Amino acid sequence: MRHARLLLLILPLLSLAAASAPQRLPALVFVSRSKAGPGMAGAVPGLGPRHRTLATGGQLLVRESNGKFRLLLPAGTLYDASDPCVSWDGRKIVFAGTVARDSAWRIYVVGADGRGLFAITKSDRALDLSPLGCDPKLFERYDDFDPCWLPDGRVCFASTRFPQIAEPGGLASNLFTVNGDGTDLRRLTTERNGGEEPTVDPASGRIVYTRWWLNRYLASETETFGVTTDRSCAVPSDTVDLWIPVSIMTDGDGARLAGGDPRERADMEAYQPVLLDDGTMIGVRGERLPLSPDGGRLTVRLFPRGFAAARVLAGGGVNGVSACSPVALPDGRVVLSIDRQGNGDYGLYAVRQDGSGLERVLDFPGTLELDAAPLVARRRPPVLTPLLTSPLPELPVTTVARLHDMTNTFRFDCLNVFANGGVDQPYLNAPPMQRNVRIRFYAALARPGIAGGDSVVLIRESYVTSFGAVHQEDMPSDVPMFEQLVDEQGRVLRSASGPAHVPGFNAGRFGTGTKCVGCHAGHSALRVADSYSAGSWTNATPSAQITATGAAPGTAGPAAVADRRTLGPPGEVAWVGLSAAETLHLQWKWPIEVKALVVYALRPGSAPGTDLQIHECELAFFRNGHETDRRVWRGTLSSTGTRLECNGVVDAIEIHPLRVTGQVLNRPAVAIAEIETIARMAE
């Protein structure tokens, strides 16, 4: 009956133009769906782990460029539809649909004119589930959803057909690909909890999707194997339970963070990610980050060039109560779905990337207009040749023997766990450099019949090299894994974002090598050096204890030269001395081999104190309390960084400004915004 009422609402509108809608729009294909039933006030059909396959009844519609509407499929063809995506030539549409309220969702392709409908995925899985040791009924129904076209003509989609239970319960989602004719179905990912909402980066051709970043196993210094599920026995840490954007090759390899602001966990959330030509990312954040049981108020946010502080486009109290389903228009604007009244009734709106110029496109009363996509030809992104051709296993790993079979393996390489991002890059600091660090590798074995759906195994503990490198052969492939760093007493290392313990799961593909640097939120986004030797060097200043002979009241103090920030008020991002005759002292617990210092002056500005400059300074180098070298550098330090070459093994450095200009509180003073110590641990 609800489906019939939806048709009665929509059909009279199809011959009408949306008089208040902007006419400068291309044709749009979208879905118009009924609201969720009683007791599901916050549910948005198609969004989040509880409601991604919720069938409420709906239709695929096209809004033509002249503002008129048409049904894409004859009324009653399907019970519900979601997530239309237009092919690169603009001629075909792939979408998810279901034939009945209680039927599984499958992927369909249809012509842009509504002809030639056919299903490219089917209910045809035939698996022996007995190795999982659970009731097979857990996996009787599986759904396919969130399809998108890849540049090579294949379709990538999310599905629950890989039989795995997510840690919070329910079926875990993963990414699959299939040819446009329904042949050659392949799994791409081995997500422990969820991977969905795939799209394509128009600049690189890589797949970008959203991953449920969660790990119920917490770091512990009291439990024998270093992990616990009891937070009262765990090392203090923030709660990590959210959806983050990930980028992979079209064969599933090379996973790395795709965007967000890694300085705050909540600012990394980007459900329904969209990538623009310049790398800018748009995504949805929920008031409840796990989007479960629902997302609460939803906000669409934009991250300039991928990694940056977010800007709100709509929702979350700005330009509307809730917003979701963003898509880019050819003219640079964004079309999204907005619930203006907070009653769950979404309509389509267009907005500029700066959040201005919000205009209504259409909003049918009583229904949700979602998942708009421009019905136009688009520039095809680069076509990436899949290098991995071996199919992934059909079942999750359940035995310890499989973890050590020395056959299904990959190589794990981290060139430097102590590596930090560059100055003013939005990544937190890595753990401080230290000796005798060990890394622990854990793997999750599928246990779908028990609470949490898995058990964890410590598969290896190895030493990190003196330069911070990890090189491990024969790691188990295609298994959800996480890592932990500990010192020689078994205490978990701390970084600025908490314990050095991965708060999610990754899986290495069979026969590949994983290469990264750092150990902190966003580490996979850092550029990896071309060689092991080059990767051993990083900014060691965050590992130092930093003191000064004086600091101006109300400022951040000497530690500000290690926060890797030069942007912002001087009192927050720089060391500002009390006078022109101050000294800055950097002390390391272990000797380091120093290649250079890069010293950043204050950024010039009109605010008081921003005219402080250093024109000459003296550097003193120490080891074991004895001075080993002293040199004078003459020249005005730059706000973009002045490199001072200084080779040697030291454990302390002092900086003495000799000639300065500028005043604070009507007297000469000194200021340094940042110091990079390009170094590595001495052998």
N, C-alpha and C positions, 0 to 999 in steps of 0.2 A: 504493500500500500504506500509506503514512503516513497518508493521508486516512482510509482504512478503520480503521486503528488508533485514530485520534482519535475516530471515532464509537463504537468499542467501549469506549473509556474514558468517554465522556460519557453514552451512553444509559442505563446502569444508574443514573446519579446523578439523572436528571431527576425521578424520583418521590419523591426523598428531600429532606427539609428539611435546611438547613445548621444543625445543632444548636448549634454554637459561634458562629454569626453573630448580630449584633445584629438584633433583630426590628423595631426602630423605623425602618425604611427604607421608602421608596416602592418600587414596582416598578422594576427596572433592566434595560435592554437592554445587552448587552455581547457581545464576541466571545471565543471560546475557540479558541486556535490552537496548532498544533504548533510545536515548537522548530525553529530553523534547522538546516541540515544540518551535516555534519562540516566543520571548518575555519572555522566561523562562530560561535564560542563567544560573542562579544559582541554578536551581532546581535539586535535587537528588531524583529520584523516591524512595518512601518508607521512606523518612526522613523529619520530621518536620510536624507541623499541617496543612500546606498547601499542602504538597506533599506526605503524608504518603500513600494515596490511588490513587496517580496519575498513570494512566495506559498508558504506552508508547509502549507496545508490548515487549514481552520477552519470554525466554525459561529457563526451568530447565535443567542444564547440570551436568555431572559428569566428573571430571578429575580423572582418575584412578591413582594408585600409580606408574604405569609405564610411566605416562606423557601423555597418550592418552585420548581422550574425547569421550563421547557418550551423546546423548539426553536421558534424563530420561523418558520423555513422547513423544509419536509420534508427529511429527510436526503438528501444527494446533489444538491440543487437547484443549488448552486454549489460550486466547489472550495474557495474561501476568501472571507472577508469581513473588512471593517475599518471603523472610524470611523462607527458609527451615530450619527445625530443625530435627535432627536424634534421634530416640528413643534410650534408654539406651542400648538395646541389639544390636543396629546397623541394625535392620531389616526393620524398617519403617521410613518414612519421613513425617512430617506434614508441610504444607506450606499454604500460602495465594495465591489465584488465582482468575482470573476473565475471564468469557467466551467471553466478548466483551469489546470494549473500553469504552462504556458508561454503563456497567453493574456493579452491586455492587460486592465487593470482599467478598469471602467466604473462609472457612477453609477446606482444603482437606488433606487426608491421602493417601499415596501410598507406595507400597513396595520398598525396596532399588533396586530391579531389574526392577522397572517401572510398575509392575503389580498391579492390584487390586485398581485402583484409585476410591475414592468415597468422596463425600462432607459430612463433619460432622456438618456443619452449613448451614442453608437454609434461604431463604427470606420468613419467616413464622410468623413474628411478627403480632399479632392481639391485638391492644390496643385501648381503648377509650381515645383519647387525649384531649377531651373537657375540663377536669379540668385544663389544662394548659392555656386555654384562648388565644390560638394563632391559626394561620393557620396550620392545620395538614400537609400541604405540606412541611413545614420546616423539617419534619422528615420522609418523604416518603422513602427516600433512607438512608440506614444505611450500614456500611461496617464492616467486620471482618478482622483483620490483625494481624501481629506480633505473631504467635503461638509458643508455646514451650511445650515440654513434662514435666509433673510433675513426681516426683518419684513414685507416686501411679498409674500411667498409664493414668491419666486424661490429658487433654490439656488445658493450660491457654492461652488466647489470648486477644487482645485489640479489642474494638468495639465501634462504635458510636450508637449502638441500644438503649442505655438508653437515652431517649429524653431530652437532656439538651444542652443549648447553652452556649458555653464558653464566658467568659467576653470580650475577644477581637473579638468575632464573630466566626461563624462556629460551628460545632457540637463538643461537649466535648467527649473525649474518656474515657472509663473505662475498667477494667479487668473483664473477665468472665472465667468460666471453663465449660468444657463439657467432657463427657466420650469419649473414643476413638472410640465408635460406634455411636456417635452423640446424645446420650441420656443424660438427666439430665443437661440441660443448666442452669447455675447459675451465677448471678452477684456477684463479690467479693468486688468491691470498689465503693465509692461515691465521686469521684473526682469532684471538682467544674469546673476545666478547662481542665484537661487532665491527663490520666494515660495510658502509653503504653510501648512497648519494654520489655515485661517480660522475665526473665531468672530465673535460679535456682542457688542458692548458693550451690556449691557442698559439703561444709562443714556442713551446717546446714539443708539443704533441704527447706529453706524458699524461697519465691518468691521475687526477686528483680526486680524493674521496675523503670521507670523514670516518674516523676510527674511534670506537669507544675505549678511551684510555683509562684503564682501571686495573688494579692488581690487589686482590684481597690479602696477599702475602706481604706483610710489612717487615721492615728491618728490625732485628732484635739482637741485643747483646747479652741476653740471658738464656735464650733457647739454644740448644746444641747445634742446630744446623743454620742458625743465623736468621731465621724467619719465624713469624708468628701470624696468626689471624686474630689475635687478641690485642686490641690497641693498647690496653693497660700494660702489656708486656713489651710493647714496641718502643723503638727509638722515637722521640717526639718528631712529628712531621705534619705537614698540612694534608688535608683530605683531597685526593686526586680521583675524581669521578666525573668525567666530562667527555665531549666529542671534539677531537682535534683533527685538523686537516693534514693529510699525508699525500705525498706524490710518489708514484711508482712508474717504472717503464711499462710498456704495453704487454710485456710478458710476465709482469708481477715482481720483477727484480728492482733493486736500487731504492728501497723505501727511504724517504726522508721527509722531514717536516716541510709543509708547503706554505705556511704563513702564520700570522697571528702576532701576538705580543708576548714573548716568553718570559717577560719580567713578572707577570702575574698569571697564575694558573687559569683563573677565570677568563682572562683576556686571550687565551689560546683557543677558546671554543669557536668553532665555525662549522655548524651543521649546514647542509645544502650549499656547499662551497661553489663559488663562481670565480673564474680567473679571467681578467681582462688582458688585452694585448701587452700592456706595459708591466705585467706582473702583479698589479693590484688585485687583491682578493676581497671578495664579499662573502659574508656568511651569516648564519643565524645563531644567536646566543639565547638560551633559555634562562628564565628566572631561576629555574631548577636545572642545573647544568647537565645532569644525566638524562634530562627530558623524560623522566620516569617518576611517578606514574604519568605525568604530563610535563610540559615545559613551563607552565605558568605563563607569565607575560613574555612574549618573544620580541627580540630586537634584531633588526638587520643592521649589520655594521660593515664598514669598509676599512681595509688595511692598506694604506698607500704603498704600492710596490711590494706588497706581501708581508714584510716584517716591519711593523711600526705600531704606534699607538692607534687604537681604533677610533673611527669617526662614526657616529650614529647616523644612519640614513632615515630610519623610521622605526616606530614601535617602542616598547619599553617606556612609554610616557612622552616620547618625542614624536610629533607628527602622527600620533595615533597610539592606541593602547598596545596592540600587538602587530607584528609584521613577520612575514616569512616568504619563502619561494622567490628569491631574487633571480633576475635574468637580465643580461645586458642587451640593450638595443643598438642597432647600427650607428645611431647618432651619439652614443656615449651615455645616454640616460639609462636608468635602471627601471624595469617594471617589477613590481612586487605585490604581494597580497597583504592587505591591511584590514584589521578589525578596528574600525574607528570608535565603536560604541562599547567595546569590551563584552559583547554578548556572543562572540563566536561566529559572527556573520562577516566573512572576509570578502572584499572586493579587490579589483585590480586597480593599481595606481602607478603613475610614472613620476620619477623624481630625478633631479640632477645628482651627479656624484658628490657635490658639496652639501647635499641635503635640502637644497632650495627647490622652488618651482614644483611643489607637490601638486599633481593634477589627478583627478579621478578619470580612469579609463572606462570602467563599468562596474556595477555592483547590483546584481539581481537580489531582490529582497528575499530573505529567508534561506539563502543558499551560500555555499563557500566557493568563490572563484579562486582557483589555485593553479600553480604550475604553468604559468604562461611561457610560451616560447615563440620568438619571431618566426613566421612562416615565410622565410626568405632564403635565398642562397647565401652561403657564407664562405669566406676564404678557408680552404682546407688547411689545417695545421700540418706541420711536418709529419711524414709517415715514418714511424720507427719500426725497424725490422725486428720481430721477436727473436731473441737469441736462444731462449730456453724453450725447447720443444717437448721435453719429457713431461707426461701428465703427472699431476700431483696425486698422492694416494687418495683413495675414495673414503677412507676412514681415519679418524684421529688416532694418534699414537696412544697405546694403552699399556705398553710393557717397558720395563727398565732395559730389557735386552735390546729393544729397538734403539734406545738412546746410545748404546755402545757397540752397535754392529759394525762400525768402521767402514760401512759401505754407503749408506745414505747420509752424506756429510756435506759440510761447507767449511770455509775458512773464515775465522773471525780476526779482523785486524782493526785495532784502534791505534793510530800513530802516536797519540799523546793524550792520556786521560786528564792531564793538567792544562790542556789548551784552552785559552780564553778567546772570546771574540774581540774584534777591533774596537777602538774608541768610538763611542756613541752608537755602537750597534746594540740592538735591544735584546741582549742575552746576559744572563746572570753569570757571575764568576764561577769557575771550576773549583774543585777542592784545592786547598793549598798544596804546593809541592812538598813531598816528603819521601823518605826512604822506606824500603822494605814493605811496600804496599802489595796486597794480594787482591786478586779478583775472583769472585765466586760466580759460577754459572749455574742457574737453576732452570729446570724444564717442568712443564705442567703435563701430566698424564691425564687423559680423559677418563673421568669417572661420572658419566651422566646420571647414574642412579643415586648419587649422594648429594647432599646440600653443597652448593658451590661448584659442583660439576667437575672437580678435578682434584688431584693430589700433586704436591710438588716434590721434586727430587733434586738434590744437590749433585750435579753431574761432574763438576770439576772445580778445583781451586788451584790457581796458578799465581806465580809472582809477576808483578808488573816490572818492566825493566827500569833502570835508574833514570832513563829519559822519559818515563811515563808510557811506554809502548806496551801493547798486548798483541801477541801473535799466536793464535791457537788453531792448529790443524784438527781435522776430524771432529768438528762439532756436529751434533745431530741436526739434520736439515728438516725443514717443514714441520717444526715442533714449536709451539709457543714457549719463549724463553725470556728470562730477565737476568740482570747482573747486579752485583753488589761489590763495592770496594771497602776493604778493611785494612787497618794498620797492623803492625807486628804483634800487637796485643789482642787482635781480633775485634777492635772497636771500629764501628762503621765510620768512614770518613764523612765529613760534613762539607757541603758547599753552601753557597748563598741561598739556594732554593731548598735546603734540607739535607737529609742523609743521602749519600751517594749510593742510591738503591733505585733501580728503574721502576717507576710506579705504573708500568704497563707491560705489555708483552710484544716481542718481535719474533719473527721467524725467518731464518736464512734459507734461501732456495737451494735445492740440491745442486752441487757442482759449482756454486758461486763463491765469491769472497765478499765479505762485508767490510767496508773501510770507512772509518769516521775519525773524528777528533773530539776531545772534550768529554766531560761528564757533568751535564747540567741540562736544564730545560732548553731545548732548541739546539743541542749540540750537533744534530745531524744536518742542520742548515749551514754550518760553518764550512768554508772551503777546505778541502783536504789537500795537503801538500803533495807534490809530485813524487816525493821520495821519503823514505824513512828518516834520512838525515835531516832534510828540510823540516819535516814534521816535528822533530824533537825540540825546535825553538818555539817559544811562546812568550807572552807577557808575564813576567814573574812578579811584578809589583803587587798584585793582589795576594801573593803568598808572604809578603813582608810585614813585619811589625813596623809601623811608621810613627815617628815622633817628630816634634819640632820644638825649638826654643821658645816659640810663642805663636799664638793665633788670635785674631781679632774676635772680640766677644760677639756671640750670635751667629758665628759661621760654623761650617761643618768640621773644621779642624784639619789636621794633616792627613787623616785617612781619606779625605776627598781626592787626593792625587791617585788613589787606587780604585776609584769607583767606575773608571772607564767612561766618564761623562765630561763633556765640555759645554754642552748646551744647557742653558738655564741660568738662574741668578747666580752671581759669583759666590755669594755666601753659602749656596747649596752644593755647588759642583767644584769648588776650588779651595785650596789652602790659601788663606789670606793672613799674612803675618802681622804682628803688632807694629813692626818697624821695618826699616830697610836693612837691618843688620841681623836677620834671622837665619837659622840653619835648619835644614830638613834632613832627617836621618832615616834610612831604610835598613832594616836588620832582618836577615834570614836565619832560620834555625839550622840549615845545612848549607855548605858552600855551593854556589852556583857559578856556572861558566857564563860570563856576560859578553855579548857581542856588541851591544849599543844601548844607549838611552835615547828615547824620543820624548822630548819635553814640550808640553803644550802651554802656551801663554793664555791669558784670559782672552775670550772673544771680545773685540771692541764693541762698545755700545754707548748709549746715552745715560745709562744708569750710573749713580755714584759708585766709584771704585773700579769701573771697567777700563780705566785708562792706565792701570798698573802694568808696567813693562819691565822686563829684565834685559839689559844690554850687554852684560858681562857676568859670568859666574865661574866658580871654581868647583871641581869635582874631586873628592877624596875617596880612595878605595881602601878597604880594610879586610883582613882575614885573621881570625883568632885574636882580635884586639890590636893588631899591628897594622900600621899604614903600609900599603904595598905600592901605591901610586897616587900622584896628584897632578892635575892638569887644569889649565884655564881655557875656557871657551869664550871668544869675543864675537859678538854679533847679537842683534835683537832676536829674541825667541819669537817664533811664529805661533799664532793661534791654531794653525793646522798641523803643528808638530815640527820640531827641529831635531834632527838626528845627530847625536853626539857619539862618534865611534869610541869604544873603550873595551878592548879585549882583555880578558883575564879571569881568574878564578877568585871570587870574593865571597864574603858573607855579610858585608855592610857597605853602604855607599852614603856619603854626605854631600849635600848640595849647598854651596855658600854663594848666594847672590852678591855680586861685588858692585855693580852699577845699575841703579833702577831709576825709573821715573814714575810719577803718579803719587797720589796721596789718598790716605784714608783717615778720616777724623782730623784733617788739616795737618797731617804729618806724613813724611815719606813712608811708604810701605811696600811690601813685596807680595806677589801672588803667583801661584802655579796652578793651572787647571787640572793637569794630568801628567803622569809620568809612565811611560811604557819601558820596562826593563826587558829587552830582548835577550832571553837567557834560556838555559836548560840546567838541570841538576848536574853538578860535577860528578864524574865517575870516581 
